[in-house]
Amino acid sequence: MKGNSVRIQQHTFYTSDLRISAQQCGAQGRETLLAVHGWQDNSASFIPLFSALEGINCIALDLPGHGQSDWRDAQAHYYFIDYVDDLYQVISMNYQQPIHLVGHSMGAMVITLFAASFPSLVKSLTLIDGIGFVTTPAQETTSQLRHAILMRARTRAKESKHRVFANLTELINKRMQVSDLSFESCRLLMERNSLIDSTGVKLTIDPKLKHHSGFRFDQAQSQAVCREVQMPVNLILAESGLEQMKTALEMYGSEFKELNVFHIEGGHHCHMDNPIAVAQVLQGIIDT
C-alpha cells in the first residue's frame, strides 16, 4: 500500500450545463476508479483512501453544489436522480471502458441507481457505509412535497446572505460539532468547501442542498432498483457507523443478486478514519 503522500491533480469535467470539479491521482491507462462523496462532503473525503491505493487511476468528483463544482441554476433544486444524470454525462463522455464505482453514504445511493440504470458502464460497485435509499411511504407523497415547498419559502431570504466565518479553524470546529470526524479530516473537507476573501471564510456549498426533497422513491421502488443491479455489490460497513445502516442492510441486502459485506473499524467516514483497511478491500476487488 502507498504511504500518506500522494500527488493530487485538479481536473474538470463538463456536462451540458455544468462545470464539475474533480481530484485525480494515479497513472492514466490503468484501472479507473471514480468515487462519489456523501451529502455536503466533497472529493477531498477520498484523498486519504487514494493515498493507500496502488496501480489505479483514481478520480473523485465534487457533485454539483459541493466543493468547487458549479451550483445548479437559481430555479433548480438538488433532486437525487439528477446526480445520476451528472454521473452519466461524466462517464459516457469521458470513458470508453466500464469503470469501478465507489460511493460513500449519499454517493452510495447515487451509484447504486446508476449501476441499475447503466450496467454496461460499470465494472464494479463498492458502497461505503451506505446501502439502499432514503424513502418516503407512498401515502406520504403529498405531505413530503408540501413540506419541501414550505421549507423553500422559509429559507429563500436567508440564502441570499452568506454566513462568514472569522477563519478556517472556526469553520472546521463547526463541522466537528455535527460529525465524528477528526480535526484533520474536517480540515480536508472544509478547505474544499470554502473560500477566503477580505471579509473572512465563506462556504462554497449551495445552501439549497439543505432543502428537503420534494420527491423520494418509496420502499418498493427502492427494492426494485436494487434487484436491477446486475453485478456483485461490495458493501463496506463501518463498525461505528450510522446505526440505520443495520436496518438498511436487513431491508435491502437480500434484494441484490450478490452482496459481499466487509466490516471495517471506524465511523461513518471510515474511508477517512481507516483508509488503509478500506484500500485493502478495494484493492482486492479491483485486482480480481
C-alpha positions in Angstrom: 0.0 0.0 0.0 1.1 3.6 -0.6 2.1 6.0 2.2 0.3 9.1 3.2 1.8 11.3 0.5 0.1 11.3 -2.9 0.2 13.7 -5.9 -3.2 15.1 -6.5 -4.1 16.8 -9.8 -7.1 19.0 -10.2 -9.4 18.1 -13.0 -12.6 19.5 -14.6 -15.4 17.7 -16.3 -18.2 19.5 -18.3 -21.8 18.3 -18.6 -24.3 20.0 -20.9 -24.7 22.9 -18.4 -22.3 22.5 -15.5 -18.6 22.5 -14.7 -17.8 19.6 -12.3 -14.6 19.8 -10.4 -12.6 16.6 -9.5 -9.4 15.5 -8.0 -7.3 12.7 -9.6 -4.2 10.7 -8.9 -2.6 7.6 -10.4 -1.4 6.6 -13.8 -3.6 7.0 -16.9 -4.4 3.8 -18.8 -4.7 1.6 -15.7 -7.9 0.6 -14.0 -10.1 3.6 -13.4 -11.9 4.2 -10.1 -14.4 7.0 -9.9 -15.6 8.0 -6.4 -18.8 9.8 -5.4 -18.9 11.5 -2.0 -21.7 12.0 0.6 -24.1 14.8 1.3 -22.3 18.2 2.0 -18.9 16.5 1.6 -16.7 16.7 -1.5 -14.0 15.0 -3.4 -11.4 15.6 -0.6 -13.1 12.9 1.5 -11.4 10.3 -0.7 -7.8 11.8 -0.6 -6.8 9.6 2.4 -8.1 6.5 0.6 -6.4 7.4 -2.7 -3.1 7.7 -0.8 -3.4 4.0 0.1 -4.3 2.6 -3.3 -1.8 1.4 -5.9 -1.9 0.9 -9.7 -5.3 2.6 -10.1 -6.3 5.8 -11.8 -8.4 7.4 -9.0 -10.9 10.2 -9.6 -13.2 11.8 -7.1 -15.9 14.2 -8.1 -17.3 17.3 -6.4 -21.0 16.8 -7.0 -22.9 19.9 -8.3 -23.5 22.3 -5.4 -20.5 20.9 -3.4 -16.8 21.7 -3.2 -15.6 23.6 -6.2 -18.2 22.5 -8.7 -20.9 24.7 -10.2 -24.2 25.2 -8.4 -27.4 24.3 -10.2 -29.2 27.4 -11.5 -31.5 29.5 -9.4 -34.7 27.7 -10.5 -33.2 24.2 -10.0 -33.1 22.0 -6.9 -31.0 19.1 -5.9 -33.1 16.1 -6.7 -31.2 12.9 -6.0 -31.9 11.4 -9.5 -30.2 14.4 -11.2 -26.9 13.3 -9.7 -27.4 10.1 -11.7 -27.6 12.3 -14.9 -24.5 14.2 -13.9 -22.6 10.9 -13.4 -23.9 9.5 -16.7 -22.7 12.6 -18.6 -19.2 12.5 -16.9 -18.7 8.7 -17.6 -20.3 8.4 -21.0 -18.4 11.4 -22.4 -15.0 10.6 -20.9 -14.5 6.8 -20.6 -14.5 4.2 -23.3 -14.5 1.2 -21.0 -16.5 0.3 -17.9 -15.1 1.7 -14.7 -15.1 0.9 -11.0 -17.5 3.0 -9.0 -17.2 3.8 -5.2 -19.8 5.8 -3.3 -20.0 6.9 0.3 -23.3 7.5 2.0 -25.5 9.5 -0.4 -22.9 8.7 -3.1 -23.6 5.0 -2.5 -27.2 5.6 -3.3 -26.3 7.6 -6.4 -24.0 4.8 -7.8 -26.5 2.1 -6.9 -29.2 3.7 -9.0 -26.6 4.5 -11.8 -25.4 0.9 -11.9 -29.0 -0.4 -12.1 -29.8 2.0 -14.9 -26.5 1.8 -16.9 -24.9 -1.6 -16.1 -22.7 -1.7 -19.2 -20.7 1.4 -17.9 -19.9 -0.2 -14.5 -17.1 -2.7 -13.9 -17.5 -3.0 -10.1 -19.7 -1.4 -7.4 -18.5 -0.6 -3.9 -20.7 1.1 -1.3 -19.1 2.7 1.8 -21.5 2.9 4.8 -24.5 3.3 2.6 -27.0 0.8 1.2 -30.5 1.2 -0.2 -32.2 4.6 -0.3 -33.9 7.2 1.8 -37.6 6.6 1.1 -41.0 8.2 1.7 -44.1 5.9 2.0 -46.4 6.3 -0.9 -49.2 7.6 1.3 -47.0 10.5 2.4 -46.2 11.7 -1.1 -48.2 15.0 -0.9 -47.0 15.8 2.7 -43.4 15.3 1.5 -44.0 17.7 -1.3 -45.8 20.3 0.8 -43.1 20.2 3.5 -40.4 20.7 0.8 -42.1 23.7 -0.8 -42.9 25.4 2.5 -39.2 24.9 3.6 -38.1 26.6 0.4 -40.3 29.6 1.0 -39.0 30.0 4.6 -35.3 29.9 3.5 -35.3 31.9 0.3 -34.4 35.2 2.1 -31.7 33.5 4.1 -30.0 32.1 1.1 -29.0 35.5 -0.3 -26.9 36.0 2.8 -23.7 34.0 3.0 -22.5 33.3 6.5 -19.0 34.5 7.1 -16.6 32.7 9.5 -13.6 34.5 11.1 -11.1 31.9 10.0 -10.9 28.3 8.7 -10.5 26.9 12.2 -13.8 28.2 13.3 -15.5 26.5 10.3 -13.7 23.3 10.9 -14.8 23.3 14.5 -18.4 23.9 13.4 -18.2 20.8 11.2 -16.7 18.7 14.0 -19.7 19.6 16.2 -22.0 17.7 13.8 -19.8 14.8 12.9 -17.5 12.2 14.4 -14.6 13.3 12.2 -11.1 14.3 13.4 -9.9 17.8 13.0 -7.6 16.8 10.1 -10.5 15.1 8.3 -12.7 18.1 8.8 -9.9 20.3 7.6 -9.7 18.4 4.3 -13.4 18.7 3.7 -13.8 22.3 4.7 -10.8 23.6 2.8 -12.5 22.2 -0.3 -16.0 23.5 0.8 -14.9 27.1 1.4 -13.2 30.2 0.0 -11.3 33.0 1.8 -11.7 36.7 0.8 -11.2 40.0 2.5 -14.4 39.5 4.7 -13.4 36.1 6.0 -14.2 32.4 5.2 -17.4 31.6 3.2 -18.9 28.2 2.4 -18.9 27.3 -1.3 -21.7 24.7 -1.0 -25.1 25.7 -2.3 -27.5 26.4 0.7 -30.3 24.7 -1.3 -28.6 21.4 -0.5 -30.3 21.6 2.9 -33.8 21.7 1.4 -35.9 18.7 1.9 -36.5 16.7 -1.3 -39.9 17.2 -2.9 -40.0 13.6 -4.1 -38.5 10.3 -3.0 -38.9 6.7 -4.0 -40.9 4.5 -1.7 -39.5 1.3 -0.3 -41.0 -1.0 -3.0 -39.5 1.2 -5.8 -36.1 1.2 -4.0 -36.0 -2.5 -3.5 -36.9 -2.9 -7.2 -33.9 -0.8 -8.1 -31.6 -3.0 -6.1 -32.9 -6.1 -7.9 -31.9 -4.4 -11.2 -28.2 -4.3 -10.2 -26.6 -7.0 -12.3 -23.0 -7.1 -10.9 -21.9 -8.2 -7.5 -22.2 -5.4 -4.9 -19.4 -4.8 -2.3 -20.6 -3.1 0.9 -18.0 -1.7 3.3 -19.8 -1.2 6.7 -18.2 0.9 9.4 -18.3 -0.8 12.8 -19.1 2.6 14.5 -21.0 4.0 11.5 -24.6 5.1 11.2 -27.0 3.0 13.2 -29.6 3.0 10.5 -27.2 1.0 8.2 -28.0 -2.2 10.1 -31.7 -1.7 9.3 -30.9 -0.7 5.7 -28.9 -3.9 5.3 -31.8 -6.0 6.5 -34.2 -4.2 4.2 -32.1 -4.2 1.0 -29.3 -6.7 1.4 -31.3 -9.7 0.1 -32.5 -7.7 -2.9 -29.1 -7.7 -4.7 -28.1 -10.7 -6.8 -24.8 -10.9 -4.9 -23.8 -8.8 -1.9 -20.3 -9.1 -0.3 -20.1 -7.3 3.1 -16.9 -6.1 4.7 -16.8 -4.8 8.3 -14.2 -2.1 8.9 -13.3 -0.3 12.1 -14.2 3.3 12.1 -17.0 5.8 11.9 -19.4 6.7 9.1 -16.4 8.2 7.2 -14.3 5.0 7.7 -12.6 5.7 4.3 -11.1 8.8 6.1 -10.7 7.2 9.6 -9.3 3.9 8.4 -8.2 4.4 4.8 -5.6 1.5 4.7 -8.2 -1.1 5.7 -10.7 0.3 3.1 -8.0 0.3 0.5 -7.1 -3.3 1.1 -10.8 -4.2 0.4 -10.9 -2.1 -2.7 -7.5 -3.4 -4.0 -8.7 -6.9 -3.7 -11.9 -6.1 -5.6 -10.2 -4.2 -8.4 -7.2 -6.6 -8.8 -9.5 -9.7 -9.1 
